[in-house]
């Protein structure tokens, strides 16, 4: 992940115990701010979660593999997740086709295309979440597509066709445009928006717990009873 200098310094103080706030006080402050800033729910009464990430970023793989599954298992029917692979890539259009330079190299470019096509060609959200978390839980997310699709009894050929036809590149480029239009601009990944608002950094959500954060922030609008 790319993190601003200010964010790195703050996080290092937290890690080494130099912050003047205790972990409990920081958690309380984060909850207070999130409740104050929390937007209203989407028109379909689900919480919109945008996950901007890179397929080979260690912070992205950890967050998606560890935070998304327990959250989705608990309140999956009350959320809408948009997985948006791109991150700190750059896009260049040459003779009508796209070229990408990704932070973690060519393998990440391919992994991003695979996951962009997976999102586009998998209509069921439960399956999308399962496939993306399967790939991101692998030691090699860029190569895990065929095995993950096989695990779900799905044909991987449409994903290959999507990539080979250039559609995957278009989807990836579109993700880049959407990311560059975000306010504020992502300065680290994974970058998580809830109801189109950036309420907390990924490391804060990991410390708090994504599920707990959502339940506390949208306490009056979703059912987290028994969780």
C-alpha positions, 0 to 999 in steps of 0.5 A: 500500500502507498501511505502518505508521510503523515499517515505513516508517522501517525501509524508508527506512533500508534504501533510503538505506543507513542500516541497520547491516546489509548487504543480504547480512546482512539476506538471511541474517537473513531466511532464518534467521528464515523457516526457524525459523518455517516451518510444515509443508506442507499436507496435499496436499503443496503450499505454500499461498500467500495473496496479499491485495491490492488490484487498483489498488495499485501495490505489488500490481500490481508484486508480482503481475506480477513475482514470481508468474509466474517463481515459478509457472513454476518450481514451480507444481505444488508450490504452491496460490495463493489470490488474495484481493482486498480490502486496505484496503477497508471493507464496509457492509451495507445492506438485504441488499446490500453497499457497499464503500469501497476505498483507490483508489476505485470503479475498484478496487472494480470491479477487486476484484469482477472478480478475486474472480469470476475466482477463483471461476469458474475451476477450473484453477489455471494459468488463474487464475494466468494471468488474474490476472497478466494483469489485474495486468500491465495499465495498467488492471487494472479494465478488463483482464478482457475482453481477458485472458479473450479471450487465454485463449479464455474466455467473460467473461460468467460474470464479468459475471453474477457481478458483476451478480447480487451474488455478486461483492459477497458474495465480496468481503465474504467476503474482507474477513471472512477478512482481518480474521480474520488473525493478525497483521492485515495492515498493508500490501498485498500481504500474503503468507502462506506456509502461513498464516504471515506470514514476510516483508513484500512488499518483503523478498520482492521483494528476496530473490525470491519463488521463491528465498525459497520454495525456501530456506525449504521446502528440505527439502520441495519440489523446486527442483533446477535452479532 
